[in-house]
Each structure stands twice: as C-alpha cells, then as structure tokens.
Amino acid sequence: MLGSLWSVQQAKNRFSALVEAARNGPQTVTKHGKPAVVVVDAGEYQRLQRLERAQAPSFAETLLAMPQDDAEFPRASVRPRDLVL
C-alpha cells in the first residue's frame, strides 16, 4: 500500500485508489517531492468548513469590535480634477 503519501504520477495512475484511501484519512499528493495538496473525504471537508465558519467573526462583529472613539480625520486637500464627458 502507498500509505498516505502519493506522487502526482501515482495519484493520476491510481486515482480511484486515492479516492478510496481518502475516505479513511487525509492523503497527501506531492509534486517534485514536496507536499502540494491534501485529498480528504467530503464529510471531513464539510466538517472543516463548518468549523472555519464558526470561528470566523461576522461582518457585524468585526464592525462592533472597531474602536468607538470620536476621532476626527483631516480632510484631504487634493482637489478633484474636472471631468470632460
């Protein structure tokens, strides 16, 4: 058995076996001897996506986390150029 490490050529030649192996655990595909991608079971991928979404703050949470001081920002002294249509 190839284990969980596959070269790109092995992955191409034995794609069905790679898919079956991924159902039992993550499979790393290497390119030029270095990890390039990881193939995981669809259920595991969905679980990871749910976990990522649960940890990411919402847009509203991000806005509410911003400083609430009444800072004044200087107005830009650059005049807009005239636009000829």
Secondary structure, 3 states (H helix, E strand, C coil): CCCCEEEHHHHHHCHHHHHHHHCCCCEEEEECCEEEEEECCHHHHHHHHHHHHHHCCCHHHHHHCCCCCCCCCCCCCCCCCCCCC
